[in-house]
Amino acid sequence: MPPLVIENPQLHAHIAGVVDTERERNLRRRGIWYCVSILGLMIFSAAMTIVDLGTPEAVSQTELFWESFMDGSLFLIHSVALAALLARPWSRARLIGGIMWVAVLSAAAIVIATPFIDNSALISAAKPGVPGWSAFTQQLVCLFSLFLVHFVASMFMALSAREGLFLLLGMMAVFSVGALTHEGLNPAARAIAIALFPFAGLPGFIWAWARYQGFTDRLVSREISARYGELSDELADARRVHEALFPPPISRGSMRLSYKYEPMRDIGGDFLFVRPLSFPPAASMEPLSVVLIDVTGHGVAAALAVNRLYVELTRIYASAPMPHPQAVISQLNEFCNQVMAPQGVFATAICLQADPGAGVIRWSSAGHPPALLRRAGGDVMRLDSGATMLGVLAPEEFDANECMTPFTHGDRVLAYTDGLSEAVSVRGEELGISGVQGLVSGVSGGEHGAIAASVFEALAAFRHGPPRDDILMVELALADPPCPDSPHITQTNTTDRAKGPKSRFVQPT
């Protein structure tokens, strides 16, 4: 049957919320460490400046001023940022905005001070106040300084591509203003200096983006793993609840019932309902009703629909001690049509009623694969019924056709869901109803339950790959030999006991 498609936007929203929360914590923690690191560097630079003050012939007063201005500005900017981070938690947007302002203000201090500082120790021509090539090399030193600031920040921060691009554009805007207003540069040198900036910022941009991707992937993987573990536990609990609805096998009294169930997933949409659930050892020839249901879809959604049908079946059998199959299927169709069909949920079902006192079995089916009646001699007949699946037609248009045929000792009824007939071989051939009938007729009888067990063994040899649908197979038979104190089975018991819709009598084949 076609699976139901269920979206889970709550899970996506939950994971997105966890990622945002963890990013806020990560950005704040790493922002604190970044500020502490820069402050440490500024303290070291200030110590070097103090040493320079002791040897005034080594550096001019103007250069000392601009070095002090740059170091002091960077120290002040990062001190304020550190105090803000320690004062209280910030939202992710405010943290990103704060990082951008720190980077832009730091870039402004470097761009303003660098042209007035002698950088000939790095590049011999980089001397202040000299136009032309010296001024251009000063811009290269400025670019290098901005590269260091940006790369160190990127080593600490995990930024998305969009966030990293905005940060880079802000620093580039400051550098471009400095290059355009520098008097010692000609237009060509200004254009070249500005064009080189993206190359200075690219390593840090890639590093921050890679950290962001790795950070996000780890968080998402961790959260999905945690939710998967929770879901596995919940599915295990749901499976226990779901399987608790299945009846126990019947091995006492006048009837015998066993079944084999193989869900496609942890829980499925196949279900078995039996009334009464057990027989005392010396019971009279009481009839047994068996309802086999297959809900569209698989997994949790189908299992939830099964629970609703279980409640409805319980109500049906509580309102009448032993309703006929036609009445059961009709009431199930009305329920599905009014309650489940609006949500796109439908089901197939077959209701079997074995009456050992009358020596017959009655059945009504709604879109379900035909059950198979294997006679004591080995012949197999189909228990067909022409009603459509539950929920498709309105109650006034639905006709639950009830049929009846003899049922004696040695006969066995095998009902199943379409997961069995839809099994596919390695060559892509579907088993089909005829294939199921062939398996049933080809295995030996043996003890009760042996036919269903043999069919499942043959299915395992035939099927290629995992099951494509839930599979449930039920085997039903009279106790053999019958209880000694049981009344003689005659056909007249049918008309004496049964009060319900007339059944179409099907001759055995």
C-alpha positions as CSV (number, residue, x, y, z in Angstrom):
1,M,0.0,0.0,0.0
2,P,1.3,3.6,-0.6
3,P,3.2,5.0,2.3
4,L,2.0,8.1,4.1
5,V,4.4,11.1,3.9
6,I,4.7,12.9,7.2
7,E,6.7,16.1,7.6
8,N,8.3,17.1,10.9
9,P,8.9,20.8,11.0
10,Q,9.1,20.7,14.8
11,L,12.3,18.7,14.5
12,H,13.9,21.1,12.1
13,A,12.9,24.1,14.3
14,H,14.3,22.3,17.4
15,I,17.7,21.6,15.7
16,A,17.9,25.2,14.4
17,G,17.2,26.5,17.9
18,V,19.9,24.3,19.4
19,V,22.4,25.4,16.8
20,D,21.6,29.1,17.5
21,T,22.0,28.6,21.2
22,E,25.2,26.7,21.0
23,R,26.6,29.3,18.5
24,E,25.8,32.1,20.9
25,R,27.7,30.4,23.7
26,N,30.6,29.5,21.3
27,L,30.9,33.1,19.9
28,R,30.8,34.6,23.4
29,R,33.4,32.2,24.8
30,R,35.7,32.6,21.8
31,G,35.1,36.3,21.6
32,I,36.4,36.6,25.2
33,W,39.5,34.6,24.4
34,Y,40.1,36.7,21.3
35,C,39.9,40.0,23.2
36,V,42.2,38.6,25.9
37,S,44.7,37.5,23.3
38,I,44.7,40.9,21.6
39,L,45.1,42.7,24.9
40,G,48.1,40.6,25.7
41,L,49.7,41.6,22.4
42,M,48.9,45.2,23.1
43,I,50.6,45.0,26.5
44,F,53.7,43.5,24.9
45,S,53.7,46.3,22.2
46,A,53.3,48.9,24.9
47,A,56.3,47.5,26.7
48,M,58.3,47.7,23.5
49,T,57.2,51.3,23.1
50,I,58.4,52.1,26.7
51,V,61.7,50.7,25.7
52,D,61.8,53.0,22.7
53,L,61.1,55.9,25.0
54,G,64.3,55.1,26.8
55,T,66.2,55.5,23.5
56,P,64.7,58.6,21.9
57,E,67.4,58.7,19.2
58,A,66.1,55.4,17.8
59,V,62.6,56.7,17.0
60,S,61.1,60.1,16.5
61,Q,58.5,61.6,18.8
62,T,55.9,61.6,16.0
63,E,56.4,57.9,15.4
64,L,56.1,57.2,19.1
65,F,52.9,59.1,19.2
66,W,51.3,57.2,16.3
67,E,52.5,53.9,17.7
68,S,51.0,54.8,21.0
69,F,47.8,55.9,19.3
70,M,47.4,52.6,17.4
71,D,48.3,50.4,20.4
72,G,46.1,52.5,22.8
73,S,43.2,52.4,20.4
74,L,43.4,48.7,19.9
75,F,43.7,48.2,23.7
76,L,40.7,50.4,24.3
77,I,38.5,48.8,21.6
78,H,39.2,45.3,22.9
79,S,38.9,46.2,26.6
80,V,35.4,47.6,26.0
81,A,34.5,44.5,24.0
82,L,35.8,42.2,26.7
83,A,33.9,44.1,29.4
84,A,30.7,43.9,27.3
85,L,31.1,40.2,26.8
86,L,31.7,39.6,30.5
87,A,28.9,41.8,31.7
88,R,26.0,39.8,30.3
89,P,25.1,37.2,27.6
90,W,24.4,38.7,24.1
91,S,22.2,37.4,21.3
92,R,23.8,35.9,18.3
93,A,22.9,38.9,16.1
94,R,24.4,41.3,18.7
95,L,27.5,39.2,19.0
96,I,28.1,39.2,15.2
97,G,27.4,43.0,15.2
98,G,29.9,43.5,18.0
99,I,32.6,41.5,16.2
100,M,32.1,43.6,13.1
101,W,32.4,46.8,15.0
102,V,35.6,45.6,16.8
103,A,37.1,44.6,13.5
104,V,36.1,47.9,11.7
105,L,37.4,50.1,14.5
106,S,40.6,48.2,14.8
107,A,41.1,48.5,11.0
108,A,40.4,52.3,11.3
109,A,43.1,52.7,14.0
110,I,45.7,50.7,11.9
111,V,44.8,52.6,8.6
112,I,45.2,56.0,10.4
113,A,48.4,55.3,12.2
114,T,50.4,53.1,9.7
115,P,51.4,55.9,7.2
116,F,53.1,57.8,10.1
117,I,55.2,54.9,11.4
118,D,58.6,53.8,10.1
119,N,58.1,50.2,8.8
120,S,61.4,49.9,7.0
121,A,62.2,46.9,9.2
122,L,59.6,45.0,7.3
123,I,60.1,46.6,3.9
124,S,63.1,48.8,3.4
125,A,61.2,51.4,1.3
126,A,58.3,51.7,3.8
127,K,59.2,55.1,5.4
128,P,56.7,57.7,6.5
129,G,56.2,61.0,4.6
130,V,57.7,59.8,1.3
131,P,55.4,59.7,-1.7
132,G,55.5,57.3,-4.5
133,W,56.8,53.8,-4.0
134,S,57.4,54.3,-0.2
135,A,53.8,55.4,0.3
136,F,52.6,52.3,-1.7
137,T,54.8,50.0,0.4
138,Q,53.4,51.6,3.5
139,Q,49.9,50.5,2.2
140,L,51.3,47.0,1.8
141,V,52.4,47.0,5.4
142,C,48.9,48.3,6.4
143,L,47.4,45.4,4.4
144,F,49.6,42.9,6.2
145,S,48.5,44.4,9.6
146,L,44.9,44.1,8.6
147,F,45.5,40.6,7.4
148,L,46.9,39.7,10.8
149,V,44.0,41.3,12.7
150,H,41.4,39.6,10.4
151,F,43.1,36.2,10.4
152,V,43.5,36.1,14.2
153,A,39.9,37.0,14.7
154,S,38.9,34.3,12.1
155,M,40.9,31.7,14.0
156,F,38.7,32.3,17.1
157,M,35.4,33.0,15.4
158,A,33.2,30.6,13.4
159,L,31.3,32.7,10.9
160,S,29.0,31.8,8.1
161,A,29.8,32.9,4.6
162,R,27.3,35.8,4.8
163,E,28.7,37.0,8.2
164,G,32.3,36.6,7.1
165,L,31.6,38.6,3.9
166,F,30.0,41.5,5.8
167,L,33.0,41.6,8.2
168,L,35.4,41.6,5.3
169,L,33.5,44.3,3.4
170,G,33.5,46.6,6.5
171,M,37.3,46.3,6.9
172,M,37.7,46.8,3.1
173,A,35.6,50.0,3.2
174,V,37.9,51.5,6.0
175,F,41.1,50.5,4.1
176,S,39.7,51.9,0.8
177,V,38.9,55.3,2.5
178,G,42.5,55.4,3.8
179,A,44.0,54.5,0.4
180,L,41.8,57.1,-1.4
181,T,42.7,59.9,1.0
182,H,46.5,59.1,1.1
183,E,48.3,62.1,-0.5
184,G,51.4,60.1,-1.4
185,L,49.6,57.6,-3.7
186,N,48.7,58.2,-7.3
187,P,45.4,56.9,-8.7
188,A,46.9,53.7,-10.1
189,A,48.6,52.8,-6.8
190,R,45.3,53.5,-4.9
191,A,43.4,51.1,-7.3
192,I,46.1,48.4,-6.9
193,A,46.1,48.7,-3.1
194,I,42.3,48.4,-2.9
195,A,42.3,45.5,-5.4
196,L,44.8,43.6,-3.2
197,F,42.7,43.8,-0.1
198,P,40.4,40.8,-0.9
199,F,43.5,38.6,-1.1
200,A,44.5,39.7,2.3
201,G,41.1,38.9,3.7
202,L,40.5,35.6,1.8
203,P,42.5,33.3,4.1
204,G,40.7,34.4,7.2
205,F,37.3,34.3,5.4
206,I,37.9,30.7,4.3
207,W,39.1,29.7,7.8
208,A,36.1,31.2,9.6
209,W,33.7,29.7,7.1
210,A,35.3,26.2,7.4
211,R,35.1,26.5,11.2
212,Y,31.4,27.5,10.9
213,Q,30.6,24.5,8.7
214,G,32.5,22.1,10.9
215,F,30.8,23.5,14.0
216,T,27.3,23.4,12.5
217,D,27.8,19.9,11.1
218,R,29.0,18.6,14.5
219,L,26.0,20.2,16.3
220,V,23.5,18.9,13.8
221,S,25.0,15.4,13.9
222,R,25.1,15.4,17.6
223,E,21.5,16.5,17.9
224,I,20.2,14.1,15.3
225,S,22.0,11.3,17.0
226,A,20.4,12.3,20.3
227,R,17.0,12.5,18.8
228,Y,17.5,9.2,17.0
229,G,18.3,7.6,20.3
230,E,15.2,9.1,21.9
231,L,13.1,8.1,18.8
232,S,14.5,4.5,19.0
233,D,13.5,4.3,22.7
234,E,10.1,5.7,21.9
235,L,9.6,3.3,19.0
236,A,10.6,0.4,21.2
237,D,7.9,1.5,23.8
238,A,5.4,2.1,21.0
239,R,6.1,-1.4,19.6
240,R,5.5,-3.0,23.0
241,V,2.2,-1.1,23.3
242,H,1.3,-1.9,19.7
243,E,2.0,-5.6,20.0
244,A,0.2,-5.8,23.3
245,L,-3.0,-5.2,21.2
246,F,-2.4,-8.5,19.4
247,P,-4.3,-11.4,20.8
248,P,-2.5,-14.4,22.3
249,P,-2.5,-17.7,20.3
250,I,-5.5,-19.9,21.0
251,S,-4.5,-23.5,21.9
252,R,-7.3,-24.6,24.1
253,G,-11.0,-25.4,23.5
254,S,-12.7,-26.1,20.2
255,M,-10.5,-23.7,18.1
256,R,-6.8,-23.2,17.3
257,L,-5.3,-19.9,16.2
258,S,-1.7,-18.9,15.6
259,Y,-0.1,-16.2,13.5
260,K,3.3,-14.8,12.3
261,Y,4.0,-11.1,12.0
262,E,6.9,-9.3,10.3
263,P,6.6,-5.5,10.3
264,M,8.5,-3.6,7.7
265,R,9.7,-1.1,10.4
266,D,9.7,-1.2,14.2
267,I,5.9,-1.0,14.2
268,G,3.4,-1.3,11.3
269,G,-0.1,-1.1,10.1
270,D,-1.1,-4.8,10.1
271,F,-3.3,-5.9,12.9
272,L,-5.2,-8.9,14.2
273,F,-8.4,-8.8,16.3
274,V,-9.9,-11.9,17.9
275,R,-13.1,-12.5,19.9
276,P,-13.3,-14.4,22.2
277,L,-9.6,-14.3,23.2
278,S,-9.5,-17.8,24.8
279,F,-11.5,-21.0,25.3
280,P,-11.8,-23.1,28.4
281,P,-10.8,-26.7,28.0
282,A,-14.3,-28.1,28.0
283,A,-16.0,-25.3,26.1
284,S,-19.1,-25.7,24.0
285,M,-18.8,-25.3,20.2
286,E,-18.6,-21.5,20.5
287,P,-17.9,-19.5,17.3
288,L,-14.6,-17.5,16.9
289,S,-14.4,-14.2,15.1
290,V,-11.1,-13.1,13.5
291,V,-10.6,-9.6,11.9
292,L,-7.4,-9.0,9.9
293,I,-6.7,-5.3,9.0
294,D,-4.0,-3.6,6.9
295,V,-3.8,0.2,7.2
296,T,-2.3,2.2,4.3
297,G,1.2,3.3,5.0
298,H,3.8,2.0,7.4
299,G,5.4,2.9,10.7
300,V,4.1,5.1,13.5
301,A,1.3,6.8,11.4
302,A,-0.2,3.4,10.4
303,A,0.2,2.1,14.1
304,L,-1.8,5.1,15.3
305,A,-4.6,4.4,12.8
306,V,-4.5,0.7,14.1
307,N,-5.1,1.9,17.6
308,R,-8.2,3.8,16.5
309,L,-9.5,0.8,14.7
310,Y,-8.9,-1.4,17.7
311,V,-11.1,0.9,19.8
312,E,-13.8,0.8,17.2
313,L,-13.7,-3.0,17.0
314,T,-13.9,-3.3,20.7
315,R,-17.0,-1.1,20.6
316,I,-18.5,-3.2,17.8
317,Y,-18.0,-6.5,19.7
318,A,-19.1,-5.0,23.0
319,S,-22.5,-3.8,21.5
320,A,-23.2,-7.3,20.1
321,P,-21.9,-10.6,21.5
322,M,-21.0,-12.2,18.1
323,P,-21.9,-9.9,15.2
324,H,-21.8,-11.4,11.7
325,P,-18.8,-10.5,9.4
326,Q,-21.0,-8.4,7.2
327,A,-22.1,-6.2,10.1
328,V,-18.5,-5.9,11.3
329,I,-17.1,-4.8,7.9
330,S,-20.0,-2.4,7.3
331,Q,-19.5,-0.7,10.7
332,L,-15.7,-0.5,10.1
333,N,-16.3,1.1,6.7
334,E,-18.6,3.7,8.2
335,F,-16.0,4.6,10.8
336,C,-13.1,4.8,8.3
337,N,-15.2,6.9,5.9
338,Q,-16.2,9.4,8.5
339,V,-13.1,9.5,10.7
340,M,-10.0,8.4,8.8
341,A,-10.7,9.0,5.1
342,P,-10.6,12.9,5.6
343,Q,-6.9,12.4,6.6
344,G,-6.2,10.2,3.6
345,V,-6.0,7.0,5.7
346,F,-7.7,3.9,4.4
347,A,-7.5,0.2,5.2
348,T,-8.3,-3.3,3.9
349,A,-9.9,-5.9,6.2
350,I,-11.3,-9.4,6.3
351,C,-13.6,-10.7,9.0
352,L,-13.7,-14.5,9.5
353,Q,-16.2,-16.2,11.7
354,A,-15.5,-19.9,12.3
355,D,-18.5,-21.7,13.8
356,P,-17.5,-25.3,14.9
357,G,-21.0,-26.0,16.1
358,A,-22.5,-25.3,12.7
359,G,-19.5,-26.7,10.8
360,V,-19.2,-23.6,8.6
361,I,-17.0,-20.5,8.3
362,R,-18.4,-17.1,7.3
363,W,-16.4,-14.2,5.9
364,S,-16.7,-10.7,4.6
365,S,-13.8,-8.8,3.0
366,A,-13.1,-5.2,2.1
367,G,-10.4,-4.9,-0.5
368,H,-8.3,-7.5,1.3
369,P,-6.4,-10.3,-0.4
370,P,-8.5,-13.5,-0.4
371,A,-8.0,-15.8,2.5
372,L,-7.2,-19.4,1.6
373,L,-9.1,-22.5,2.9
374,R,-6.9,-25.6,2.7
375,R,-9.1,-28.7,3.0
376,A,-8.0,-31.8,4.9
377,G,-7.3,-33.5,1.5
378,G,-4.9,-30.7,0.4
379,D,-7.2,-28.8,-2.0
380,V,-7.0,-25.0,-1.6
381,M,-9.9,-22.6,-2.3
382,R,-10.0,-18.8,-2.2
383,L,-12.4,-17.0,0.2
384,D,-13.1,-14.1,-2.2
385,S,-15.3,-11.1,-1.5
386,G,-16.1,-8.2,-3.7
387,A,-16.3,-5.2,-1.4
388,T,-14.0,-2.2,-1.8
389,M,-11.4,-1.1,0.8
390,L,-12.6,0.6,4.0
391,G,-13.3,4.3,3.9
392,V,-13.6,4.8,0.1
393,L,-17.4,4.5,-0.2
394,A,-20.1,6.1,2.0
395,P,-22.1,3.7,4.1
396,E,-25.1,3.8,1.8
397,E,-22.9,2.9,-1.2
398,F,-21.0,0.1,0.6
399,D,-22.0,-3.5,0.3
400,A,-20.2,-5.9,2.6
401,N,-20.9,-9.2,0.8
402,E,-20.9,-12.1,3.3
403,C,-20.1,-15.6,2.2
404,M,-20.1,-19.0,3.9
405,T,-18.6,-22.5,3.3
406,P,-18.3,-25.8,5.2
407,F,-15.5,-25.9,7.8
408,T,-14.6,-29.3,9.3
409,H,-11.8,-31.0,11.2
410,G,-8.6,-31.0,9.1
411,D,-9.5,-27.8,7.3
412,R,-7.3,-24.8,7.8
413,V,-7.9,-21.1,6.9
414,L,-4.9,-18.9,6.2
415,A,-5.5,-15.2,6.0
416,Y,-2.7,-12.7,5.2
417,T,-1.9,-9.1,4.3
418,D,-0.7,-7.9,0.9
419,G,2.9,-7.7,2.1
420,L,3.1,-11.4,1.5
421,S,1.7,-11.4,-2.0
422,E,3.8,-8.3,-3.0
423,A,7.1,-9.9,-2.1
424,V,9.6,-9.6,-5.0
425,S,12.2,-12.2,-6.1
426,V,15.7,-11.4,-7.3
427,R,14.4,-11.3,-10.8
428,G,11.8,-8.6,-9.9
429,E,8.9,-11.1,-10.1
430,E,6.1,-10.5,-7.6
431,L,4.8,-13.6,-5.7
432,G,1.2,-12.7,-6.2
433,I,-1.9,-14.3,-4.8
434,S,-1.5,-17.3,-7.0
435,G,2.1,-17.7,-5.6
436,V,0.8,-17.6,-2.1
437,Q,-1.8,-20.2,-3.0
438,G,0.9,-22.4,-4.4
439,L,3.0,-22.1,-1.3
440,V,0.0,-23.1,0.9
441,S,-0.9,-26.1,-1.2
442,G,2.7,-27.2,-1.6
443,V,3.6,-27.5,2.1
444,S,2.6,-30.4,4.4
445,G,0.0,-29.9,7.1
446,G,1.7,-31.1,10.3
447,E,0.8,-29.5,13.6
448,H,-1.3,-26.4,13.9
449,G,0.8,-23.3,12.8
450,A,3.1,-25.5,10.7
451,I,1.6,-24.2,7.4
452,A,2.2,-20.5,8.2
453,A,5.7,-21.3,9.5
454,S,6.5,-23.2,6.2
455,V,5.1,-20.3,4.1
456,F,7.4,-17.8,5.9
457,E,10.4,-20.1,5.3
458,A,9.5,-20.4,1.6
459,L,9.0,-16.6,1.5
460,A,12.5,-16.0,2.9
461,A,14.0,-18.1,0.1
462,F,11.9,-16.4,-2.6
463,R,12.2,-12.8,-1.5
464,H,15.1,-10.6,-2.5
465,G,16.1,-7.9,0.0
466,P,14.1,-6.6,3.0
467,P,10.3,-6.7,3.1
468,R,8.6,-3.8,1.2
469,D,5.5,-4.0,3.4
470,D,4.3,-5.3,6.7
471,I,3.4,-9.1,6.6
472,L,0.9,-10.8,8.8
473,M,-0.4,-14.4,8.3
474,V,-3.0,-16.1,10.5
475,E,-3.7,-19.8,10.6
476,L,-7.1,-20.9,11.9
477,A,-8.4,-24.5,12.4
478,L,-10.7,-26.7,14.5
479,A,-9.2,-28.5,17.4
480,D,-8.4,-32.1,16.4
481,P,-9.7,-34.3,17.8
482,P,-12.8,-32.5,19.0
483,C,-13.7,-32.5,22.7
484,P,-15.5,-35.8,23.6
485,D,-18.5,-34.0,25.1
486,S,-19.0,-31.7,22.1
487,P,-22.5,-32.0,20.4
488,H,-22.8,-33.7,17.1
489,I,-22.1,-31.2,14.3
490,T,-25.1,-30.8,12.0
491,Q,-26.0,-28.2,9.4
492,T,-29.3,-27.4,11.2
493,N,-27.3,-25.7,14.0
494,T,-26.7,-22.8,11.7
495,T,-30.3,-21.8,11.3
496,D,-31.0,-22.5,15.0
497,R,-28.2,-20.3,16.3
498,A,-27.5,-17.6,13.8
499,K,-29.6,-14.5,13.7
500,G,-28.1,-12.0,11.2
501,P,-27.7,-11.2,7.5
502,K,-28.0,-14.1,5.1
503,S,-24.8,-15.5,3.9
504,R,-24.1,-16.7,0.3
505,F,-23.1,-20.4,0.6
506,V,-20.0,-21.2,-1.4
507,Q,-19.5,-24.7,-2.6
508,P,-16.1,-26.2,-1.9
509,T,-13.8,-26.6,-5.0
